[in-house]
Amino acid sequence: MSSPTSPTASAESRRAARKAVIPVAGMGTRFLPATKAVPKELLPVVDRPALQYIVEEAARAGLAEVLMVTGRGKSAIEDFFDRQPELEALLEKKGDESRLAAVRESTGIAQVHFVRQGEARGLGHAVLQAASFVGEEPFAVLLGDDMIDVRDHLLEHMLTVQRAHGGSVIALLDVGRENIDKYGAVAVEPADDAAMDGDEVVRITGLVEKPPVDEAPSSLAIIGRYVLAPEVFGVLRETPPGRGDEIQLTDALATLVERGEPVHGVVFGGRRYDTGDRLDYLKAVVRLASERDDLGPPLRAWLREFVADLPAEGASPS
């Protein structure tokens, strides 16, 4: 089905996105007490913070300017993406070229800007803080809890879909109907380019935040990647608090759909790690470490031994 004729489907709305927004103001309560002192986004996934992977993903997709929407207790994030001349001088003096390169890499990935959210009023409110940074052009939103494997080019695909259709594009994942009440859910219909670049493309016809299982329109959940038309800012300003008494981005997108604006979804079939969940975080560390050339061989050998010695299900560990 072709996109409807609307302001957001115009040539203006199909300009290539150049900027990314990463909301990082969350408290990280699922990782307490560690996150009393360390922002959850800086918890290491092997030897790099989860947030560095996210910024690298944005830069790889051609989004060279990144705005992080922070909150209280997040100053360490600004420090991480800033230069550290004393540390660099020390490593240079010691001749530690590999660590020096790693330290400098984190500051050279992209041009990173920061703005404070002030009051945590939901994802929609966090995105609204980026209005002056974005201006009147499409932009991407990447949630810091969602890591997409470097081998899966989800964001690049979404940017391609947005340029083709205009409007907004959201990433979707089939989580099974039994789990859909934990996510924003969508109603969909086929799009013209339903098999573009491997991941299925659909047209969104409705959105609802965390519906009861028996009322969910599908088992397709919204995950943490968006490419949004700038018209979303005007809608967010008019969006009242919704579920959880927060301004929900899902509600604003539902309004865009109701107005006839094009909103498409890319159904992701690749590798995603929810680093905001403790178990998924551990899985991400093990998987990514086991696939590395330097750590993989000894880690995989140890894992085989460890798994072989595990007690049977239900038995107490020795």
N, C-alpha and C positions, 0 to 999 in steps of 0.2 A: 504494500500500500504506500503510495507516495505521501510525503509530508504535506499537511494542509498549508494553504497560503496564509501567512500571518507575518507580523513584523519580525518575529524571531526566526522565521524560515527564510528571511531575505539574505541577499549576498552579504550584507553588513554583519549578520549574525554568524556567518560561516567563516569569518576571519580566523586565522590560526591562533589558538590560545598560546600565550607567551608566559603566563604567570601561574603559580601554584600557591594554594593556601593550605597550611597544615595546622589544624587546631590541636594545641598541646596544653590546654588549661586544666585537664582532668586531674583529680586527686590521686588516682591510682590506689584506691582502697583495697583492691583485691591482692595487692602485693605488700600490704603492711605486715611487719614494721619496716621493711626495707625502704619503702617510699616515704618514710618520715623525713629522710634526709636526701634521698636521691630521686629525682623525677623518674616516673616509670618509663618514660621514653628514652632514658639514658641507661636503662638496665642492659648489660651486654648480651648480645646474641653472638656467642663465641668470643670474639675480641673487638667487636664494633657495636656501638649502641644501636638499638632497633631504629631510632630516628635517623641515623646516618644512612641506613638502607633506603629509607623512604625518600630522603633528599636526593640520593643517587638515582632512584627511580624517576623522579621528576626531571632531573637534569638529563638523563638518558633519553627521555621523551621530548627533549627540546625546550623544556620549561626552565629557563636560566634564572628567573627571579622567583624567589620563594618568600612568602610571608608566614611567619609562625605566630599564631594567636595564643599568647601565654597568659598566665595568671600568677597569683602570689606563690612564692616558693619555687619558681621555675627559672630563677636567674642562672642556675648552672647550665641550662640549655644555651643561653646567650654566651656564656663563657666557653662552652665546648666548640661553638662555631666561630669563635674569635681567635685571633693569632695569640700565641704564647711565646714571645721572643726569648724569655729566659730559658724555658724548657728547650726550645729549638737550639739556642746557643749551647746549652749543656750537651745535647745529643750530638751537635756538630763537633764540639770539642773532643768528645769521646770517639768520634768516627763511627757512630751508630747510624749508618745511612738508612737502614731499613725502617727503624723506628722513627727517624726524622721524617722520612717520606710519608709514613702513616699519619704522623701528627699534622703535617702540612696538608695532607689530602683532605682532611675533614673541613679545612677552612677554604679550600679552593673548588669545592664541588659546584657551588652555585652562589649567586648573590643573595644572601639571607637577610631578611628584615624582620623586625619584631614589633608587635603591638599588644598591649595588655587588654584582656577582655573586661577586667574590672569586677564584674559580677557574673558568676556562672549561671547562665539562664538557658542553657541548652545549645545543641549543635547549630541550630538556625541562628541564634544570637551570636555565636562565635563566628560564623560565616559572614554575618552582617558587619562585623568589625573590619572586614577586608574591602569594603565598598570603595573607599577613596584610593586604596592601593590598586585595585583592579581597574576602575574606570568603566568605560562602556565597551568591553570586549569579553569574549568567553574566557573562562578560567577553570582550572582544575582544583578539586579539593581532595586531599589525601589524608585519611585518618591515620594517626600515628600508631594505633594498635594493630593495623592490618599490614602485614608484610606479604608482598607478592614476589614469588621466586624470580630471580633475575632472568631466568630462561623463558619466562612467560611474559609476553609483551601486552598485557591487558590495557595499560594506560595508553600506549601508542594506538591500539585498536580503537579505543574509545574516542581519541582525538580524531581519528580518521572518520568515524561514524558521525561525529559532530560537524566536521567540515562538509560531509555529504548531505546532512539533513538540516543543519542549523539546530536551534533550540538547545536542549540539554540531553545529556546521556548519563545513565547511572549503571554501575556494575551490579550484577545479580549472581546469586549462587543458589542452586537447588539444595536446600537444607533438610528436605523431607517435611511433610506436613506436621509431623509430631513435634518439630522444633520451631515452627514458624512463629509461635507466639513470643519468641525472644527477639524478633527482628521487625523491621519495616517490611511489609509484604506488598506485592504488586499484582494487578490484573494486566494481562498482556494479550496481544494479537500479533500474528506474523508481520514482519516488515519485508519490503522488497528485497533487500540484500541479506536475507536470513542466514546465510552461511559465510558472510564476509570474514576473511582471514581466519577461519576455523571456528571461533566462538560464535554462537548463534546470536543474531540481532533480532530484537522484538520491539514492537511499539507499545508503550505503556498507556493503558486506558484507565488506570486507577491505582491509588496508593493508600495504604493505611498503616499506622504505626502500631506494632505489637498486637495484632488482633487475636482474639480467642481462636484456638485451633479450628473449631467448627465453623468459624465465620471468615477464615482467611480466603482470599480470592485465588491463591495458588500456593505452591510450596517454594516459590522463588523469593529469596530474601535479598534485601539491599545490603551490600557490603561497602567497605570504606573507600570507594573511588567514585568520584563524580566529575563530569565536565559540564559546567553550568553556564547558561546564558546570563548576561548581566541583568536581565529583567527580573531575576530572582530576588535582587535586593529590594526592589519596590514591593514585591509580594511579602518578603520577610518583615518589612516595616509595618505591614498591615496584619500580620499573622498573630493572633492571640496565643497565649500559652496553651499548650495542649497536654498530652499525656505527661505525667510527672510534673505538671505545672511549669513546663519548659517550652520555649519556642522551638518547634520541631521543623527541621529541614524537610522531612517527609510531608508535613502538612502544606508547606509552601509549594513543593513540587506537585502535590495533588491539586492545588489551586491553578497552577499553570496548565495542567492537563484539562481541568474543567473549562478553562478559557480557550481551549483549542490550540494551545501552543504545542509544538512537537517535543515530546519527551520519549527517548528511546532507551532501551536497555541492552547491555551486552552480557550474555549468560556465560559466566566464566567456568571453564572446565580444567583449569590448571592448578598449580600449587599455591596455596595461601596459608599463612600462619597467623593465628590470632594471638599476638604477643601480649594482649591484655588479659588472657586466660592463663592461669598458672600451668595447667597441663599442656596446653598447646605451645606455651612458651618453652617448656622443657623439650617438647618434641622438635621444635624449630632448632634449638641449640644442638641437639643430637644429630638431626638430619643434616644440617648445614656443615657441622664439624666433620661428620663421617664422609662427606663428599669432597672435602678439601684435600689437596695433594699433600700438604704438610702434616695434617692431623689425621686424615682419613685412614690410612693403612693401620697404624697402631690402635686407633679407636675402634675400628671395625673388628680387629682381632680380639680386643678386650670385650666388646659387646657380645661376640659369639660365645666366649667363655662365660660371661655373666649370665646370658640368657639360658645357657645349658644348665647352669647351677640353680636357676630359680626354682623355688618350691612349686608344687602343683597348685592350681587355682583353689583357694580356700584354705590352704595349709599355712601355718604361721612360719614366717622366715626364721631361720636359725640365728 
